[in-house]
Amino acid sequence: VGIVKLRKRVAVWKNKALNRIFGYEPGELLGEPARLLYPDDGAYERLGAQAYPVLRAGQQFRTQLQMRRKSGDLVWIDLSGVMLSAEEDESLWMMADITPMKEYQHQVEHIAFHDALTLLPNRLLLADRLNQALKLAQRQCRSLAVCYLDLDGFKAINDRHGHSTGDQVLQVIAERLRAEAGSVAHVGRLGG
């Protein structure tokens, strides 16, 4: 767990683990603003706006966010902080690299909500997106269209040319539908 003590959001003390997590050499982070560890100014400012009122109220702040290594690569961090001295604006922060956990979580979510063959959203995700679209259309007093298509004669492709050819046909159709839909529509696969 990386630990850093900040005074006015500038590092005044840190442990070796912080260097390892973010890829810095010993001493490189001392005297540097915490902004160095954020992907951009907006992320740095948002964290400050969220965290410091909580810290000044005497409470612990905790969140998960992406931060930036020295190499420029993003890393997922479980971040928690406490105020040490409000008068001197000193805070102590603990940071744990949770990147592998987040990557695994993303993989599990993708598997749960996407068809393995076509990589299109599956029935569960499509139903959720349709529900959201219906609610949005209702709020905006707009119409919504749903198009369903069935591949007539598809069984004959599998029977005549084999399932691997049928799989390729499904993948090509999925890619074409995805390309045509662009960002204005959702495409999914309901059937097996």
C-alpha positions as CSV (number, residue, x, y, z in Angstrom):
1,V,0.0,0.0,0.0
2,G,1.4,3.3,-1.1
3,I,1.2,6.1,1.6
4,V,1.8,9.8,1.0
5,K,1.5,12.8,3.3
6,L,0.4,15.9,1.6
7,R,0.6,19.6,2.7
8,K,-1.5,21.8,0.5
9,R,-1.6,18.9,-1.9
10,V,2.2,18.7,-2.2
11,A,4.0,15.5,-1.2
12,V,6.1,16.0,2.0
13,W,6.5,12.3,2.9
14,K,5.9,9.0,1.1
15,N,6.8,5.4,1.4
16,K,8.6,3.1,-1.0
17,A,5.4,1.4,-2.1
18,L,4.2,4.6,-3.6
19,N,7.3,4.8,-5.8
20,R,6.7,1.2,-6.9
21,I,3.0,1.7,-7.7
22,F,3.6,4.8,-9.8
23,G,7.0,4.0,-11.2
24,Y,9.1,6.8,-9.6
25,E,12.6,6.7,-8.3
26,P,13.2,7.4,-4.6
27,G,12.9,11.1,-3.8
28,E,11.3,12.0,-7.2
29,L,7.8,12.6,-5.7
30,L,8.9,14.6,-2.7
31,G,8.0,18.3,-3.1
32,E,5.9,17.5,-6.1
33,P,2.2,18.5,-6.4
34,A,-0.3,15.6,-6.2
35,R,-1.5,16.7,-9.6
36,L,1.4,14.7,-11.1
37,L,-0.4,11.5,-10.3
38,Y,-3.7,12.4,-12.0
39,P,-4.5,11.9,-15.7
40,D,-5.6,15.5,-16.2
41,D,-6.5,18.7,-14.4
42,G,-10.2,17.9,-14.3
43,A,-9.6,14.6,-12.5
44,Y,-7.3,16.4,-10.0
45,E,-9.9,19.2,-9.4
46,R,-12.8,16.8,-9.1
47,L,-11.1,14.7,-6.5
48,G,-10.2,17.8,-4.5
49,A,-13.7,19.1,-4.6
50,Q,-15.1,15.7,-3.5
51,A,-12.5,14.8,-0.9
52,Y,-11.5,17.9,1.0
53,P,-14.9,18.9,2.3
54,V,-15.2,15.3,3.7
55,L,-11.7,15.5,5.2
56,R,-12.3,18.9,6.8
57,A,-15.5,17.5,8.4
58,G,-13.2,15.0,10.2
59,Q,-14.2,12.0,8.2
60,Q,-12.3,9.6,6.1
61,F,-12.6,9.9,2.3
62,R,-12.5,6.8,0.1
63,T,-12.9,6.2,-3.6
64,Q,-11.7,4.2,-6.6
65,L,-10.3,6.1,-9.5
66,Q,-7.8,6.0,-12.3
67,M,-4.4,7.7,-11.7
68,R,-1.3,8.1,-13.9
69,R,2.0,6.4,-13.6
70,K,5.3,8.1,-14.5
71,S,5.2,6.2,-17.8
72,G,1.8,7.8,-18.6
73,D,-0.1,4.5,-18.2
74,L,-3.3,4.6,-16.2
75,V,-3.6,2.6,-13.0
76,W,-6.7,1.9,-11.0
77,I,-6.3,3.0,-7.4
78,D,-8.3,2.4,-4.2
79,L,-7.7,5.7,-2.5
80,S,-8.4,6.7,1.1
81,G,-7.4,9.8,3.0
82,V,-7.8,11.5,6.3
83,M,-7.0,15.0,7.5
84,L,-4.0,15.2,9.8
85,S,-4.1,19.0,10.4
86,A,-6.7,21.3,9.0
87,E,-4.6,24.4,10.1
88,E,-1.6,23.2,8.0
89,D,-3.8,21.6,5.3
90,E,-2.0,18.2,5.9
91,S,-3.6,15.0,4.8
92,L,-2.5,11.4,4.7
93,W,-3.4,9.2,1.8
94,M,-3.3,5.4,1.3
95,M,-3.3,4.0,-2.3
96,A,-3.6,0.4,-3.4
97,D,-3.2,-0.7,-7.0
98,I,-6.5,-2.5,-7.9
99,T,-5.8,-2.6,-11.7
100,P,-5.9,-6.4,-11.9
101,M,-9.1,-6.5,-10.0
102,K,-10.7,-3.9,-12.3
103,E,-9.5,-5.7,-15.4
104,Y,-11.0,-9.0,-14.1
105,Q,-14.2,-7.2,-13.2
106,H,-14.4,-5.8,-16.7
107,Q,-13.8,-9.2,-18.3
108,V,-16.5,-10.8,-16.1
109,E,-19.0,-8.1,-17.0
110,H,-18.3,-8.4,-20.7
111,I,-18.8,-12.2,-20.5
112,A,-22.0,-11.8,-18.6
113,F,-23.5,-9.2,-21.0
114,H,-22.2,-10.1,-24.4
115,D,-22.7,-13.0,-26.8
116,A,-19.5,-15.0,-27.0
117,L,-19.6,-15.6,-30.7
118,T,-20.6,-12.2,-32.1
119,L,-19.5,-10.0,-29.2
120,L,-22.9,-8.2,-29.5
121,P,-24.8,-7.4,-26.3
122,N,-26.8,-10.4,-25.2
123,R,-30.5,-10.6,-24.3
124,L,-29.9,-9.3,-20.7
125,L,-27.9,-6.2,-21.8
126,L,-30.2,-5.5,-24.7
127,A,-33.2,-5.7,-22.4
128,D,-31.6,-3.2,-20.1
129,R,-30.7,-0.8,-22.9
130,L,-34.2,-1.1,-24.3
131,N,-35.7,-0.3,-20.9
132,Q,-33.4,2.8,-20.6
133,A,-34.3,3.9,-24.2
134,L,-38.0,3.6,-23.4
135,K,-37.7,5.6,-20.3
136,L,-35.7,8.3,-22.1
137,A,-38.2,8.4,-25.0
138,Q,-41.1,8.8,-22.5
139,R,-39.3,11.6,-20.7
140,Q,-38.6,13.4,-23.9
141,C,-42.0,12.6,-25.4
142,R,-40.3,11.0,-28.4
143,S,-40.9,7.8,-30.3
144,L,-38.7,4.8,-30.3
145,A,-38.3,2.1,-33.0
146,V,-37.3,-1.5,-32.4
147,C,-36.3,-3.7,-35.3
148,Y,-36.1,-7.5,-35.0
149,L,-34.8,-9.8,-37.7
150,D,-34.5,-13.5,-38.0
151,L,-32.1,-15.2,-40.4
152,D,-34.4,-17.4,-42.5
153,G,-32.7,-20.5,-43.9
154,F,-29.8,-20.2,-41.5
155,K,-30.1,-23.8,-40.4
156,A,-29.3,-24.9,-44.0
157,I,-26.0,-23.0,-43.9
158,N,-25.0,-25.0,-40.8
159,D,-26.2,-28.3,-42.3
160,R,-24.6,-27.8,-45.7
161,H,-21.4,-26.0,-44.8
162,G,-20.8,-26.8,-41.1
163,H,-21.2,-24.9,-37.9
164,S,-17.8,-23.1,-38.3
165,T,-19.1,-21.5,-41.5
166,G,-22.4,-20.7,-39.8
167,D,-20.4,-19.0,-37.0
168,Q,-18.5,-16.9,-39.6
169,V,-21.7,-15.8,-41.2
170,L,-23.1,-14.7,-37.9
171,Q,-19.9,-12.8,-37.1
172,V,-20.0,-11.0,-40.4
173,I,-23.7,-10.1,-40.1
174,A,-23.0,-8.8,-36.5
175,E,-20.2,-6.7,-37.7
176,R,-22.2,-5.2,-40.6
177,L,-25.2,-4.5,-38.3
178,R,-22.9,-2.8,-35.7
179,A,-21.3,-0.7,-38.5
180,E,-24.6,0.4,-39.9
181,A,-26.1,1.2,-36.5
182,G,-23.1,3.4,-35.5
183,S,-23.7,5.4,-32.3
184,V,-27.4,6.1,-32.9
185,A,-28.7,2.5,-32.3
186,H,-28.1,-0.6,-30.3
187,V,-27.6,-4.0,-31.8
188,G,-27.8,-7.2,-29.9
189,R,-28.2,-11.0,-30.3
190,L,-31.2,-12.6,-28.7
191,G,-31.0,-16.2,-30.1
192,G,-28.7,-19.1,-29.8
